[in-house]
Amino acid sequence: TGSREAHEKQKVLRQERKSNKPGYEVITDAKKIWEKLRRGDCDRDERIKLMKDIMELIEGRVSDLIFKHDASRVIQTCLKFGNSAQRNIIAGELTGHYLVLSKSMYGKFIVTKVLEYCHKYRDTILSELKNNIRKLIRHKEASTVIETFYGQHANAPQRKALLAEFYGPEFTLFAKKSKDAEIHTIDELLEKHPEKKDGVLRYMAETLGGCTDKGTVGNSIIHKALFEYFSRADEKGIQNMMEQLKDQLAEIVHTKEGSQVAMLCIAHASPKDRKHIIKVLKPFLNKIAKDEYGHLVILTLMDVVDDTVLVSKAVLGELSKSMTELLQDKFSRRIYLYLLVGRNTKYFHPSTIQLISANDDVRSKTSKKDPEVRAKELLTATSSSMIDQVTEHTGELMREKMSSQVVREIMLHALGDKTAAVDAILKLCDENIEKENHIIEHRFANRAIKALIKADSAEASDDRGKPAT
């Protein structure tokens, strides 16, 4: 038919247009090799041969190919499978293009591959991106490059160089001066030049405010800069930054510095803002609870929010829907251990306790309730649901290392009637000893039962030693 002929004609014309473009033949031939090279079943010897063939095609032409979508994937694969010399040839030909590539939808992946595989070119990339970090971190594509560089590949001096641009041109200027050669961090600058503090903090507030607007606040380099700002700003500065951040706290709690910023926000917040923060975090509480740093933010809510009814319903009540699972997780179980035993070094490393207690001074100014009263109210509100977990899921919780320890503390420290939970544990112990995986022979359950018997006999001994009243 006529339409089919017209379609075929268009196809031929399109192919002719493509073939007239510079580098078309190179890309076409390279792609044929690439199709074999990228296959999972390509053996080592074949891969070495294919890399040699593809390098003969692209060497000297890399910079002409990089902005073409299909060629970008070819270059990425060459960086992945090439030997050190081949990778460095490609990285060398890309020199002078890293800034533009970082802003490209396809080019950014080439830059991240060079960062990963070509160590000696990391400083080259840094020098090309320098003085643009502030803009790049707010750029949709380039922010990925900055975050990958900072979070995965940068050494200490490179990290400092990437962060330096958040402190303003004055920091960079002072760091370059020979007499100030020892200035590498914001602390060193402010110690030698305290008069610069207001200017540096103003610049940081402006830059970081722009990052929250752009939605790039999930990047760990931003979290580090935010923490530097929060650690040095006055109350007004903290309140202004918190106002911009409070709707996005769920995006920052997964890194150490990000969680510290979230904890500072909660500690400095008014009761109204704390309520708002809980509302923002509520849809993500389960995920936050299981996070290495995120769970500390929940502990801070338990530590500083005076409205314990709100915390027990909106936070702990929400988590109780998945309590069986959370009690078995390395990090989320700590929320329940914190309710039961507080900052006990048996379960909390001193460095973790230091992170949590860092906001105690702020809490004393922003919260009215006595910490012990707050803790008792939360334990009272949550005890029955914890005891129910032991009653209903005894076998599962006792046989898991993480949750068996929590079971022990629930039985020792939860408030309320534990008769049903005790009966559930005794029922398991009473099963036929010949049964496979009997609770007494299970190492984690065995430890928990021993601890409970020991605690029970110690309590009975204490009772015997007490004078009658």
C-alpha positions as a Markdown table, in Angstrom:
| # | Residue | x | y | z |
|---|---|---|---|---|
| 1 | Thr | 0.0 | 0.0 | 0.0 |
| 2 | Gly | 0.9 | 3.7 | -0.4 |
| 3 | Ser | 1.3 | 4.3 | 3.3 |
| 4 | Arg | 3.6 | 1.3 | 3.8 |
| 5 | Glu | 5.8 | 2.6 | 0.9 |
| 6 | Ala | 5.8 | 6.1 | 2.4 |
| 7 | His | 6.8 | 4.6 | 5.8 |
| 8 | Glu | 9.7 | 2.6 | 4.2 |
| 9 | Lys | 10.8 | 5.7 | 2.3 |
| 10 | Gln | 10.9 | 7.7 | 5.6 |
| 11 | Lys | 12.9 | 4.9 | 7.2 |
| 12 | Val | 15.5 | 5.0 | 4.4 |
| 13 | Leu | 15.8 | 8.8 | 4.7 |
| 14 | Arg | 16.1 | 8.6 | 8.4 |
| 15 | Gln | 18.9 | 6.0 | 8.1 |
| 16 | Glu | 20.7 | 8.3 | 5.5 |
| 17 | Arg | 20.5 | 11.3 | 7.8 |
| 18 | Lys | 21.9 | 9.2 | 10.6 |
| 19 | Ser | 24.7 | 7.9 | 8.4 |
| 20 | Asn | 25.7 | 11.4 | 7.4 |
| 21 | Lys | 26.3 | 12.4 | 11.1 |
| 22 | Pro | 29.9 | 12.5 | 12.2 |
| 23 | Gly | 31.0 | 9.3 | 14.0 |
| 24 | Tyr | 28.0 | 7.3 | 12.8 |
| 25 | Glu | 30.1 | 4.4 | 11.4 |
| 26 | Val | 32.3 | 4.3 | 14.5 |
| 27 | Ile | 29.2 | 4.1 | 16.8 |
| 28 | Thr | 27.5 | 1.5 | 14.6 |
| 29 | Asp | 30.6 | -0.8 | 14.6 |
| 30 | Ala | 31.3 | -0.1 | 18.3 |
| 31 | Lys | 27.8 | -1.0 | 19.2 |
| 32 | Lys | 28.1 | -4.4 | 17.5 |
| 33 | Ile | 31.1 | -5.2 | 19.7 |
| 34 | Trp | 29.4 | -3.7 | 22.7 |
| 35 | Glu | 26.4 | -6.0 | 22.3 |
| 36 | Lys | 28.8 | -9.0 | 22.9 |
| 37 | Leu | 31.0 | -7.3 | 25.5 |
| 38 | Arg | 28.2 | -6.5 | 27.9 |
| 39 | Arg | 26.7 | -10.0 | 27.9 |
| 40 | Gly | 27.0 | -11.8 | 31.3 |
| 41 | Asp | 28.1 | -15.0 | 29.6 |
| 42 | Cys | 31.1 | -13.4 | 27.9 |
| 43 | Asp | 34.3 | -15.1 | 29.2 |
| 44 | Arg | 37.5 | -13.3 | 30.3 |
| 45 | Asp | 39.6 | -14.1 | 27.1 |
| 46 | Glu | 36.7 | -13.1 | 24.8 |
| 47 | Arg | 36.2 | -9.9 | 26.8 |
| 48 | Ile | 39.9 | -8.9 | 26.6 |
| 49 | Lys | 39.8 | -9.4 | 22.8 |
| 50 | Leu | 36.5 | -7.4 | 22.4 |
| 51 | Met | 38.0 | -4.6 | 24.5 |
| 52 | Lys | 41.0 | -4.4 | 22.3 |
| 53 | Asp | 38.8 | -4.3 | 19.2 |
| 54 | Ile | 36.5 | -1.6 | 20.6 |
| 55 | Met | 39.4 | 0.6 | 21.8 |
| 56 | Glu | 40.9 | 0.5 | 18.2 |
| 57 | Leu | 37.6 | 2.0 | 17.0 |
| 58 | Ile | 37.1 | 4.7 | 19.7 |
| 59 | Glu | 40.6 | 5.7 | 20.7 |
| 60 | Gly | 41.1 | 9.3 | 19.7 |
| 61 | Arg | 37.4 | 9.8 | 19.1 |
| 62 | Val | 36.0 | 9.4 | 22.6 |
| 63 | Ser | 35.2 | 13.1 | 23.1 |
| 64 | Asp | 33.2 | 13.2 | 19.8 |
| 65 | Leu | 31.0 | 10.3 | 20.9 |
| 66 | Ile | 30.2 | 11.0 | 24.5 |
| 67 | Phe | 27.0 | 13.2 | 24.1 |
| 68 | Lys | 25.3 | 10.6 | 21.9 |
| 69 | His | 22.9 | 8.5 | 24.0 |
| 70 | Asp | 23.8 | 5.1 | 22.5 |
| 71 | Ala | 27.6 | 5.9 | 22.5 |
| 72 | Ser | 27.4 | 6.9 | 26.2 |
| 73 | Arg | 26.4 | 3.4 | 27.1 |
| 74 | Val | 29.3 | 2.0 | 25.0 |
| 75 | Ile | 31.8 | 4.2 | 26.9 |
| 76 | Gln | 30.4 | 3.2 | 30.3 |
| 77 | Thr | 30.8 | -0.5 | 29.4 |
| 78 | Cys | 34.4 | 0.1 | 28.3 |
| 79 | Leu | 35.2 | 1.8 | 31.6 |
| 80 | Lys | 33.6 | -1.1 | 33.4 |
| 81 | Phe | 35.4 | -3.9 | 31.6 |
| 82 | Gly | 38.6 | -2.3 | 30.3 |
| 83 | Asn | 42.0 | -2.7 | 32.0 |
| 84 | Ser | 43.7 | 0.1 | 33.8 |
| 85 | Ala | 45.5 | 1.5 | 30.7 |
| 86 | Gln | 42.3 | 1.4 | 28.6 |
| 87 | Arg | 40.3 | 3.1 | 31.3 |
| 88 | Asn | 42.9 | 5.9 | 31.7 |
| 89 | Ile | 43.0 | 6.5 | 27.9 |
| 90 | Ile | 39.2 | 7.1 | 27.9 |
| 91 | Ala | 39.4 | 9.3 | 31.1 |
| 92 | Gly | 42.3 | 11.2 | 29.5 |
| 93 | Glu | 40.3 | 11.9 | 26.4 |
| 94 | Leu | 37.4 | 13.1 | 28.5 |
| 95 | Thr | 39.5 | 15.7 | 30.3 |
| 96 | Gly | 38.0 | 19.2 | 29.7 |
| 97 | His | 34.5 | 17.8 | 29.3 |
| 98 | Tyr | 33.7 | 16.6 | 32.8 |
| 99 | Leu | 31.7 | 19.7 | 33.8 |
| 100 | Val | 29.4 | 19.6 | 30.7 |
| 101 | Leu | 29.1 | 15.8 | 31.0 |
| 102 | Ser | 28.0 | 16.1 | 34.6 |
| 103 | Lys | 25.0 | 18.2 | 33.5 |
| 104 | Ser | 24.0 | 15.7 | 30.7 |
| 105 | Met | 21.3 | 13.1 | 31.2 |
| 106 | Tyr | 23.6 | 10.4 | 29.7 |
| 107 | Gly | 26.9 | 12.0 | 30.3 |
| 108 | Lys | 26.6 | 12.0 | 34.1 |
| 109 | Phe | 26.9 | 8.2 | 34.1 |
| 110 | Ile | 30.2 | 8.4 | 32.3 |
| 111 | Val | 31.5 | 10.7 | 35.0 |
| 112 | Thr | 30.4 | 8.4 | 37.8 |
| 113 | Lys | 32.1 | 5.5 | 36.0 |
| 114 | Val | 35.4 | 7.4 | 35.7 |
| 115 | Leu | 35.1 | 8.3 | 39.4 |
| 116 | Glu | 34.6 | 4.6 | 40.2 |
| 117 | Tyr | 37.3 | 3.1 | 38.0 |
| 118 | Cys | 39.9 | 5.8 | 37.3 |
| 119 | His | 41.3 | 6.9 | 40.7 |
| 120 | Lys | 44.0 | 9.1 | 39.3 |
| 121 | Tyr | 41.5 | 11.2 | 37.4 |
| 122 | Arg | 39.4 | 12.1 | 40.5 |
| 123 | Asp | 41.5 | 15.2 | 41.1 |
| 124 | Thr | 41.1 | 16.1 | 37.5 |
| 125 | Ile | 37.3 | 15.9 | 37.7 |
| 126 | Leu | 37.4 | 17.9 | 41.0 |
| 127 | Ser | 39.4 | 20.7 | 39.4 |
| 128 | Glu | 36.9 | 20.9 | 36.5 |
| 129 | Leu | 33.9 | 21.0 | 38.8 |
| 130 | Lys | 35.5 | 23.4 | 41.2 |
| 131 | Asn | 33.7 | 26.8 | 41.8 |
| 132 | Asn | 30.5 | 25.2 | 40.4 |
| 133 | Ile | 29.6 | 22.9 | 43.3 |
| 134 | Arg | 27.0 | 25.2 | 44.6 |
| 135 | Lys | 25.2 | 25.3 | 41.3 |
| 136 | Leu | 25.8 | 21.6 | 40.4 |
| 137 | Ile | 24.3 | 20.3 | 43.7 |
| 138 | Arg | 21.0 | 22.1 | 42.7 |
| 139 | His | 21.1 | 20.7 | 39.1 |
| 140 | Lys | 18.8 | 17.7 | 38.4 |
| 141 | Glu | 21.5 | 15.6 | 36.7 |
| 142 | Ala | 24.8 | 17.0 | 38.1 |
| 143 | Ser | 23.7 | 16.5 | 41.8 |
| 144 | Thr | 24.0 | 12.7 | 41.2 |
| 145 | Val | 27.7 | 13.2 | 40.2 |
| 146 | Ile | 28.5 | 15.4 | 43.3 |
| 147 | Glu | 26.7 | 13.0 | 45.6 |
| 148 | Thr | 28.5 | 9.9 | 44.1 |
| 149 | Phe | 31.9 | 11.7 | 44.3 |
| 150 | Tyr | 31.4 | 12.9 | 47.9 |
| 151 | Gly | 29.6 | 9.8 | 49.3 |
| 152 | Gln | 31.5 | 7.0 | 47.6 |
| 153 | His | 34.8 | 8.0 | 46.1 |
| 154 | Ala | 36.3 | 11.2 | 47.6 |
| 155 | Asn | 39.2 | 11.0 | 50.1 |
| 156 | Ala | 39.3 | 13.4 | 53.0 |
| 157 | Pro | 41.0 | 16.4 | 51.2 |
| 158 | Gln | 38.6 | 16.0 | 48.2 |
| 159 | Arg | 35.6 | 15.9 | 50.6 |
| 160 | Lys | 36.8 | 19.1 | 52.2 |
| 161 | Ala | 37.3 | 20.7 | 48.8 |
| 162 | Leu | 33.7 | 19.8 | 47.8 |
| 163 | Leu | 32.3 | 21.1 | 51.0 |
| 164 | Ala | 34.4 | 24.3 | 51.0 |
| 165 | Glu | 32.1 | 26.0 | 48.4 |
| 166 | Phe | 29.2 | 25.9 | 50.9 |
| 167 | Tyr | 31.2 | 28.2 | 53.1 |
| 168 | Gly | 31.6 | 30.9 | 50.5 |
| 169 | Pro | 34.3 | 32.5 | 48.4 |
| 170 | Glu | 36.0 | 33.9 | 51.5 |
| 171 | Phe | 36.7 | 30.4 | 52.8 |
| 172 | Thr | 38.3 | 29.4 | 49.5 |
| 173 | Leu | 40.3 | 32.6 | 49.4 |
| 174 | Phe | 41.7 | 32.2 | 52.9 |
| 175 | Ala | 42.4 | 28.6 | 52.4 |
| 176 | Lys | 44.6 | 29.5 | 49.4 |
| 177 | Lys | 46.7 | 32.2 | 51.1 |
| 178 | Ser | 50.1 | 31.0 | 52.1 |
| 179 | Lys | 49.9 | 32.3 | 55.7 |
| 180 | Asp | 46.6 | 30.5 | 56.1 |
| 181 | Ala | 47.7 | 27.3 | 54.5 |
| 182 | Glu | 46.6 | 25.3 | 57.6 |
| 183 | Ile | 43.0 | 26.4 | 57.1 |
| 184 | His | 41.2 | 23.3 | 55.8 |
| 185 | Thr | 38.0 | 23.3 | 57.7 |
| 186 | Ile | 35.3 | 25.8 | 58.7 |
| 187 | Asp | 36.4 | 25.5 | 62.4 |
| 188 | Glu | 40.0 | 26.5 | 61.5 |
| 189 | Leu | 38.8 | 29.5 | 59.5 |
| 190 | Leu | 36.5 | 30.8 | 62.3 |
| 191 | Glu | 39.1 | 30.2 | 64.9 |
| 192 | Lys | 41.6 | 32.3 | 63.1 |
| 193 | His | 39.1 | 34.8 | 61.7 |
| 194 | Pro | 36.1 | 34.9 | 64.1 |
| 195 | Glu | 34.9 | 38.2 | 62.4 |
| 196 | Lys | 34.0 | 36.1 | 59.3 |
| 197 | Lys | 31.4 | 33.9 | 61.1 |
| 198 | Asp | 28.3 | 36.0 | 60.3 |
| 199 | Gly | 29.3 | 36.2 | 56.6 |
| 200 | Val | 30.0 | 32.5 | 56.3 |
| 201 | Leu | 26.8 | 31.5 | 58.0 |
| 202 | Arg | 24.8 | 33.9 | 55.9 |
| 203 | Tyr | 26.3 | 32.4 | 52.7 |
| 204 | Met | 25.6 | 28.9 | 54.0 |
| 205 | Ala | 22.0 | 29.7 | 54.8 |
| 206 | Glu | 21.5 | 31.1 | 51.3 |
| 207 | Thr | 23.1 | 28.1 | 49.6 |
| 208 | Leu | 21.4 | 25.5 | 51.8 |
| 209 | Gly | 18.0 | 27.2 | 51.5 |
| 210 | Gly | 18.3 | 27.0 | 47.7 |
| 211 | Cys | 19.0 | 23.2 | 48.1 |
| 212 | Thr | 15.8 | 22.6 | 50.0 |
| 213 | Asp | 13.9 | 24.6 | 47.4 |
| 214 | Lys | 15.4 | 22.4 | 44.6 |
| 215 | Gly | 14.6 | 19.1 | 46.3 |
| 216 | Thr | 18.2 | 18.0 | 46.4 |
| 217 | Val | 18.1 | 17.8 | 50.2 |
| 218 | Gly | 18.4 | 14.0 | 50.1 |
| 219 | Asn | 22.2 | 14.2 | 49.2 |
| 220 | Ser | 24.6 | 13.4 | 52.0 |
| 221 | Ile | 26.9 | 16.4 | 51.2 |
| 222 | Ile | 23.9 | 18.7 | 52.0 |
| 223 | His | 23.4 | 16.9 | 55.3 |
| 224 | Lys | 27.1 | 17.5 | 56.2 |
| 225 | Ala | 26.8 | 21.2 | 55.3 |
| 226 | Leu | 23.5 | 21.5 | 57.2 |
| 227 | Phe | 25.0 | 19.9 | 60.3 |
| 228 | Glu | 27.9 | 22.4 | 60.1 |
| 229 | Tyr | 25.4 | 25.2 | 59.9 |
| 230 | Phe | 23.1 | 24.0 | 62.7 |
| 231 | Ser | 26.2 | 23.5 | 64.9 |
| 232 | Arg | 27.2 | 27.1 | 64.6 |
| 233 | Ala | 24.1 | 29.2 | 63.9 |
| 234 | Asp | 22.3 | 31.1 | 66.6 |
| 235 | Glu | 18.7 | 30.3 | 67.6 |
| 236 | Lys | 17.2 | 32.7 | 64.9 |
| 237 | Gly | 19.3 | 31.0 | 62.2 |
| 238 | Ile | 18.3 | 27.6 | 63.4 |
| 239 | Gln | 14.6 | 28.5 | 63.4 |
| 240 | Asn | 14.8 | 30.0 | 59.9 |
| 241 | Met | 16.5 | 26.9 | 58.5 |
| 242 | Met | 14.2 | 24.6 | 60.4 |
| 243 | Glu | 11.2 | 26.3 | 58.8 |
| 244 | Gln | 12.6 | 25.5 | 55.3 |
| 245 | Leu | 13.5 | 21.9 | 56.3 |
| 246 | Lys | 10.6 | 20.7 | 58.5 |
| 247 | Asp | 8.5 | 19.3 | 55.5 |
| 248 | Gln | 11.5 | 17.3 | 54.2 |
| 249 | Leu | 13.0 | 15.8 | 57.3 |
| 250 | Ala | 12.1 | 12.2 | 56.1 |
| 251 | Glu | 14.6 | 12.8 | 53.2 |
| 252 | Ile | 17.6 | 13.4 | 55.5 |
| 253 | Val | 17.4 | 10.9 | 58.3 |
| 254 | His | 19.3 | 8.1 | 56.5 |
| 255 | Thr | 22.8 | 9.5 | 57.1 |
| 256 | Lys | 24.6 | 10.3 | 60.3 |
| 257 | Glu | 24.7 | 14.1 | 59.8 |
| 258 | Gly | 21.2 | 14.1 | 58.4 |
| 259 | Ser | 19.8 | 12.4 | 61.4 |
| 260 | Gln | 21.7 | 14.8 | 63.7 |
| 261 | Val | 20.1 | 17.7 | 61.8 |
| 262 | Ala | 16.6 | 16.1 | 62.2 |
| 263 | Met | 17.3 | 15.5 | 65.9 |
| 264 | Leu | 18.4 | 19.2 | 66.3 |
| 265 | Cys | 15.2 | 20.4 | 64.5 |
| 266 | Ile | 13.1 | 18.3 | 66.9 |
| 267 | Ala | 15.0 | 19.5 | 69.9 |
| 268 | His | 14.7 | 23.2 | 68.9 |
| 269 | Ala | 11.1 | 23.0 | 67.7 |
| 270 | Ser | 8.0 | 24.4 | 69.4 |
| 271 | Pro | 5.2 | 22.0 | 70.4 |
| 272 | Lys | 3.3 | 23.0 | 67.3 |
| 273 | Asp | 6.3 | 22.3 | 65.0 |
| 274 | Arg | 7.0 | 19.0 | 66.8 |
| 275 | Lys | 3.4 | 17.9 | 66.0 |
| 276 | His | 4.0 | 19.0 | 62.4 |
| 277 | Ile | 7.2 | 17.0 | 62.2 |
| 278 | Ile | 5.5 | 13.9 | 63.5 |
| 279 | Lys | 2.8 | 14.2 | 60.8 |
| 280 | Val | 5.6 | 14.6 | 58.1 |
| 281 | Leu | 7.5 | 11.5 | 59.4 |
| 282 | Lys | 4.4 | 9.3 | 60.1 |
| 283 | Pro | 4.1 | 7.7 | 56.6 |
| 284 | Phe | 7.8 | 6.6 | 56.7 |
| 285 | Leu | 8.1 | 5.6 | 60.4 |
| 286 | Asn | 8.5 | 1.9 | 59.6 |
| 287 | Lys | 11.4 | 2.5 | 57.2 |
| 288 | Ile | 13.0 | 5.1 | 59.5 |
| 289 | Ala | 12.8 | 2.8 | 62.5 |
| 290 | Lys | 14.9 | 0.1 | 60.7 |
| 291 | Asp | 17.5 | 2.6 | 59.6 |
| 292 | Glu | 20.9 | 2.8 | 61.4 |
| 293 | Tyr | 20.6 | 6.6 | 61.9 |
| 294 | Gly | 16.8 | 7.0 | 61.4 |
| 295 | His | 15.8 | 5.2 | 64.5 |
| 296 | Leu | 17.8 | 7.8 | 66.6 |
| 297 | Val | 15.3 | 10.4 | 65.3 |
| 298 | Ile | 12.4 | 8.4 | 66.8 |
| 299 | Leu | 14.3 | 8.1 | 70.1 |
| 300 | Thr | 14.7 | 11.9 | 70.0 |
| 301 | Leu | 10.9 | 12.3 | 69.6 |
| 302 | Met | 10.5 | 10.1 | 72.6 |
| 303 | Asp | 13.0 | 12.1 | 74.5 |
| 304 | Val | 11.8 | 15.7 | 73.9 |
| 305 | Val | 8.1 | 15.7 | 73.0 |
| 306 | Asp | 6.0 | 16.6 | 76.1 |
| 307 | Asp | 2.8 | 15.4 | 74.6 |
| 308 | Thr | 3.3 | 11.7 | 75.4 |
| 309 | Val | -0.2 | 10.8 | 74.2 |
| 310 | Leu | 0.7 | 12.1 | 70.7 |
| 311 | Val | 3.9 | 10.1 | 70.7 |
| 312 | Ser | 2.4 | 6.9 | 72.0 |
| 313 | Lys | -0.5 | 7.1 | 69.4 |
| 314 | Ala | 1.0 | 8.7 | 66.3 |
| 315 | Val | 4.5 | 7.3 | 66.6 |
| 316 | Leu | 4.6 | 4.2 | 68.8 |
| 317 | Gly | 1.0 | 3.3 | 67.8 |
| 318 | Glu | 1.9 | 3.5 | 64.1 |
| 319 | Leu | 4.9 | 1.3 | 64.7 |
| 320 | Ser | 2.9 | -1.3 | 66.8 |
| 321 | Lys | 1.2 | -2.4 | 63.5 |
| 322 | Ser | 4.5 | -4.0 | 62.6 |
| 323 | Met | 5.9 | -4.7 | 66.1 |
| 324 | Thr | 6.7 | -8.4 | 65.6 |
| 325 | Glu | 8.9 | -7.5 | 62.6 |
| 326 | Leu | 10.4 | -4.5 | 64.3 |
| 327 | Leu | 11.4 | -6.4 | 67.4 |
| 328 | Gln | 13.6 | -8.7 | 65.3 |
| 329 | Asp | 15.4 | -5.9 | 63.5 |
| 330 | Lys | 18.8 | -4.8 | 64.7 |
| 331 | Phe | 17.9 | -1.1 | 64.8 |
| 332 | Ser | 14.1 | -0.8 | 65.2 |
| 333 | Arg | 14.2 | -3.1 | 68.3 |
| 334 | Arg | 16.2 | -0.4 | 70.0 |
| 335 | Ile | 13.1 | 1.8 | 70.1 |
| 336 | Tyr | 11.5 | -0.8 | 72.5 |
| 337 | Leu | 14.7 | -1.3 | 74.4 |
| 338 | Tyr | 14.9 | 2.4 | 74.9 |
| 339 | Leu | 11.4 | 2.4 | 76.4 |
| 340 | Leu | 12.3 | -0.5 | 78.7 |
| 341 | Val | 15.9 | 0.2 | 79.8 |
| 342 | Gly | 16.8 | 3.7 | 78.6 |
| 343 | Arg | 20.4 | 4.6 | 77.6 |
| 344 | Asn | 21.8 | 1.2 | 78.7 |
| 345 | Thr | 25.3 | 0.5 | 77.4 |
| 346 | Lys | 24.4 | -3.2 | 77.1 |
| 347 | Tyr | 22.3 | -2.3 | 74.0 |
| 348 | Phe | 23.5 | 1.2 | 73.1 |
| 349 | His | 27.2 | 1.9 | 72.2 |
| 350 | Pro | 28.6 | 4.9 | 74.0 |
| 351 | Ser | 29.0 | 6.8 | 70.7 |
| 352 | Thr | 25.2 | 6.2 | 70.1 |
| 353 | Ile | 24.4 | 7.5 | 73.6 |
| 354 | Gln | 26.5 | 10.5 | 72.8 |
| 355 | Leu | 24.5 | 11.2 | 69.7 |
| 356 | Ile | 21.2 | 11.0 | 71.6 |
| 357 | Ser | 22.3 | 12.9 | 74.6 |
| 358 | Ala | 23.8 | 15.8 | 72.5 |
| 359 | Asn | 20.5 | 17.5 | 72.6 |
| 360 | Asp | 19.8 | 17.2 | 76.3 |
| 361 | Asp | 20.8 | 20.8 | 77.0 |
| 362 | Val | 18.5 | 22.1 | 74.3 |
| 363 | Arg | 15.7 | 19.8 | 75.6 |
| 364 | Ser | 16.1 | 21.4 | 79.1 |
| 365 | Lys | 15.2 | 24.8 | 77.5 |
| 366 | Thr | 12.5 | 23.7 | 75.0 |
| 367 | Ser | 10.7 | 20.9 | 76.9 |
| 368 | Lys | 8.9 | 21.3 | 80.2 |
| 369 | Lys | 8.2 | 17.7 | 81.3 |
| 370 | Asp | 10.7 | 15.9 | 83.6 |
| 371 | Pro | 12.5 | 13.2 | 81.5 |
| 372 | Glu | 11.7 | 10.4 | 84.0 |
| 373 | Val | 8.0 | 11.3 | 84.0 |
| 374 | Arg | 8.0 | 11.4 | 80.1 |
| 375 | Ala | 9.8 | 8.0 | 79.9 |
| 376 | Lys | 7.4 | 6.4 | 82.5 |
| 377 | Glu | 4.3 | 7.7 | 80.6 |
| 378 | Leu | 5.5 | 6.2 | 77.3 |
| 379 | Leu | 6.4 | 2.9 | 78.9 |
| 380 | Thr | 3.0 | 2.8 | 80.6 |
| 381 | Ala | 1.3 | 3.5 | 77.2 |
| 382 | Thr | 3.3 | 0.9 | 75.3 |
| 383 | Ser | 3.7 | -1.9 | 77.8 |
| 384 | Ser | 0.5 | -3.8 | 77.1 |
| 385 | Ser | 1.2 | -4.1 | 73.4 |
| 386 | Met | 4.8 | -5.3 | 74.1 |
| 387 | Ile | 3.5 | -7.9 | 76.6 |
| 388 | Asp | 0.9 | -9.0 | 73.9 |
| 389 | Gln | 3.7 | -9.6 | 71.4 |
| 390 | Val | 5.4 | -12.0 | 73.8 |
| 391 | Thr | 2.1 | -13.8 | 74.5 |
| 392 | Glu | 1.1 | -14.1 | 70.8 |
| 393 | His | 4.5 | -14.6 | 69.1 |
| 394 | Thr | 6.6 | -16.3 | 71.9 |
| 395 | Gly | 8.3 | -19.0 | 69.8 |
| 396 | Glu | 9.2 | -16.7 | 66.9 |
| 397 | Leu | 10.6 | -13.9 | 69.1 |
| 398 | Met | 12.5 | -16.2 | 71.5 |
| 399 | Arg | 14.3 | -18.0 | 68.7 |
| 400 | Glu | 15.6 | -14.8 | 67.1 |
| 401 | Lys | 18.8 | -13.3 | 68.5 |
| 402 | Met | 17.7 | -9.7 | 68.3 |
| 403 | Ser | 14.1 | -10.1 | 69.6 |
| 404 | Ser | 15.0 | -12.7 | 72.3 |
| 405 | Gln | 16.9 | -10.0 | 74.2 |
| 406 | Val | 13.9 | -7.6 | 73.9 |
| 407 | Val | 11.6 | -10.4 | 75.2 |
| 408 | Arg | 13.8 | -10.7 | 78.3 |
| 409 | Glu | 13.6 | -6.9 | 78.9 |
| 410 | Ile | 9.8 | -6.9 | 78.3 |
| 411 | Met | 9.4 | -9.6 | 80.9 |
| 412 | Leu | 11.6 | -7.8 | 83.4 |
| 413 | His | 10.6 | -4.1 | 82.9 |
| 414 | Ala | 7.3 | -3.7 | 81.1 |
| 415 | Leu | 4.4 | -2.5 | 83.3 |
| 416 | Gly | 1.2 | -4.5 | 83.8 |
| 417 | Asp | 0.0 | -8.1 | 84.0 |
| 418 | Lys | 2.4 | -10.6 | 82.4 |
| 419 | Thr | 0.6 | -13.8 | 83.4 |
| 420 | Ala | -0.4 | -14.7 | 79.9 |
| 421 | Ala | 3.1 | -14.0 | 78.6 |
| 422 | Val | 4.6 | -16.2 | 81.3 |
| 423 | Asp | 2.2 | -18.9 | 80.5 |
| 424 | Ala | 3.1 | -18.7 | 76.8 |
| 425 | Ile | 6.8 | -19.1 | 77.6 |
| 426 | Leu | 6.1 | -22.0 | 80.1 |
| 427 | Lys | 3.9 | -23.7 | 77.5 |
| 428 | Leu | 6.8 | -23.7 | 75.0 |
| 429 | Cys | 9.2 | -25.1 | 77.7 |
| 430 | Asp | 6.6 | -27.8 | 78.5 |
| 431 | Glu | 6.7 | -29.2 | 74.9 |
| 432 | Asn | 8.2 | -32.7 | 74.3 |
| 433 | Ile | 12.0 | -32.3 | 74.8 |
| 434 | Glu | 12.5 | -34.8 | 72.0 |
| 435 | Lys | 10.8 | -32.3 | 69.6 |
| 436 | Glu | 13.2 | -30.8 | 67.0 |
| 437 | Asn | 14.3 | -27.3 | 67.8 |
| 438 | His | 12.9 | -27.4 | 71.3 |
| 439 | Ile | 13.0 | -23.9 | 72.9 |
| 440 | Ile | 15.3 | -25.1 | 75.7 |
| 441 | Glu | 17.9 | -26.3 | 73.2 |
| 442 | His | 17.7 | -23.1 | 71.1 |
| 443 | Arg | 20.7 | -20.9 | 72.1 |
| 444 | Phe | 19.0 | -17.5 | 72.0 |
| 445 | Ala | 15.8 | -18.7 | 73.7 |
| 446 | Asn | 17.9 | -20.6 | 76.2 |
| 447 | Arg | 19.8 | -17.5 | 77.2 |
| 448 | Ala | 16.6 | -15.5 | 77.6 |
| 449 | Ile | 15.0 | -18.1 | 79.8 |
| 450 | Lys | 18.1 | -18.4 | 82.0 |
| 451 | Ala | 18.2 | -14.7 | 82.4 |
| 452 | Leu | 14.5 | -14.6 | 83.4 |
| 453 | Ile | 14.9 | -17.5 | 85.9 |
| 454 | Lys | 18.0 | -15.7 | 87.4 |
| 455 | Ala | 16.1 | -12.4 | 87.6 |
| 456 | Asp | 13.1 | -14.1 | 89.2 |
| 457 | Ser | 15.2 | -15.9 | 91.8 |
| 458 | Ala | 17.1 | -12.7 | 92.6 |
| 459 | Glu | 13.8 | -10.9 | 93.0 |
| 460 | Ala | 12.5 | -13.6 | 95.3 |
| 461 | Ser | 15.7 | -13.4 | 97.3 |
| 462 | Asp | 15.3 | -9.6 | 97.6 |
| 463 | Asp | 11.8 | -10.1 | 98.8 |
| 464 | Arg | 12.9 | -12.6 | 101.5 |
| 465 | Gly | 15.5 | -10.2 | 102.7 |
| 466 | Lys | 13.1 | -7.3 | 103.1 |
| 467 | Pro | 11.7 | -6.7 | 106.6 |
| 468 | Ala | 8.0 | -7.0 | 107.0 |
| 469 | Thr | 6.1 | -3.7 | 106.8 |
